[in-house]
Amino acid sequence: MIIHTFCFRWKPDTTEAQKERAYDEISELHLQIPAILETNVGANFSPRSQGYEFGGVMKFADRDSLDAYNNHPVHLQLLSWLVPLIEPLEVDFEV
């Protein structure tokens, strides 16, 4: 199993509507991308967050499934509008 984790620092001009859209779209990716086994996202409340306000975890069966997600058109569409709004950090590992 592959665990894909991510967190975002929002850029200063990001609106609440854009943040909500990101939450909604990421939460529902598993409905459109079969490679995703599970998705959990939410606001980061850690006092050690270093400015990362939003995070999530996804589960995949294997690295090929993660690659399929990374190259899926729905994911690429999400990235097209989201990437300009964030400073992301990602960690992927196998369990």
WOZIPE-V531402 format. One record per residue. N is the residue number from 1. RES is the residue in three letters. PHI is phi in radians with two decimals (999 if undefined). PSI is psi in whole degrees, 0 to 359 (999 if undefined). OMEGA is omega in whole degrees, -180 to 180 (NA if undefined). Layout:
N	RES	PHI	PSI	OMEGA
N	RES	PHI	PSI	OMEGA
This chain:
1	MET	999	142	177
2	ILE	-1.91	132	174
3	ILE	-1.88	124	178
4	HIS	-1.93	118	179
5	THR	-2.03	150	180
6	PHE	-2.65	153	172
7	CYS	-2.57	154	-175
8	PHE	-2.20	141	160
9	ARG	-1.74	125	178
10	TRP	-1.36	138	175
11	LYS	-1.23	155	-170
12	PRO	-0.95	325	-176
13	ASP	-1.55	7	-179
14	THR	-1.22	130	-178
15	THR	-1.54	163	175
16	GLU	-1.09	324	178
17	ALA	-1.09	320	178
18	GLN	-1.17	321	177
19	LYS	-1.11	317	178
20	GLU	-1.13	320	178
21	ARG	-1.07	317	179
22	ALA	-1.05	313	179
23	TYR	-1.02	311	-178
24	ASP	-1.08	312	-176
25	GLU	-1.20	319	179
26	ILE	-1.18	320	179
27	SER	-1.04	331	-175
28	GLU	-1.80	3	-179
29	LEU	-1.01	324	-178
30	HIS	-1.11	340	177
31	LEU	-1.33	340	-177
32	GLN	-1.99	343	-177
33	ILE	-2.15	103	-175
34	PRO	-1.05	337	-178
35	ALA	-1.16	338	-178
36	ILE	-1.43	121	178
37	LEU	-1.49	327	-177
38	GLU	-2.77	146	177
39	THR	-2.38	135	173
40	ASN	-2.38	129	180
41	VAL	-2.40	159	177
42	GLY	3.09	174	178
43	ALA	-1.29	138	180
44	ASN	-1.48	124	179
45	PHE	-1.95	8	-179
46	SER	-1.13	137	175
47	PRO	-1.25	351	179
48	ARG	-1.86	27	-171
49	SER	-1.26	343	-178
50	GLN	0.91	33	177
51	GLY	1.58	356	177
52	TYR	-1.40	112	-171
53	GLU	-1.68	345	-173
54	PHE	-2.42	139	180
55	GLY	-2.61	169	179
56	GLY	-2.84	167	179
57	VAL	-2.39	135	174
58	MET	-2.22	150	177
59	LYS	-2.04	139	179
60	PHE	-2.31	152	-179
61	ALA	-1.15	322	-175
62	ASP	-2.84	179	-178
63	ARG	-1.16	326	177
64	ASP	-1.09	322	178
65	SER	-1.15	319	176
66	LEU	-1.10	317	177
67	ASP	-1.09	320	178
68	ALA	-1.08	319	177
69	TYR	-1.11	312	-177
70	ASN	-1.04	330	-177
71	ASN	-1.81	3	-178
72	HIS	-1.23	138	-179
73	PRO	-0.99	325	179
74	VAL	-1.16	318	177
75	HIS	-1.15	317	180
76	LEU	-1.11	324	176
77	GLN	-1.12	316	177
78	LEU	-1.02	312	-179
79	LEU	-1.07	328	-176
80	SER	-1.04	325	179
81	TRP	-1.79	336	-176
82	LEU	-1.40	317	-174
83	VAL	-0.95	320	178
84	PRO	-1.13	347	-176
85	LEU	-1.72	353	-169
86	ILE	-2.31	160	164
87	GLU	-2.01	101	-173
88	PRO	-1.60	159	170
89	LEU	-2.37	130	-180
90	GLU	-2.25	145	174
91	VAL	-2.39	127	177
92	ASP	-2.09	136	177
93	PHE	-2.62	161	-177
94	GLU	-1.81	138	177
95	VAL	-2.15	999	NA
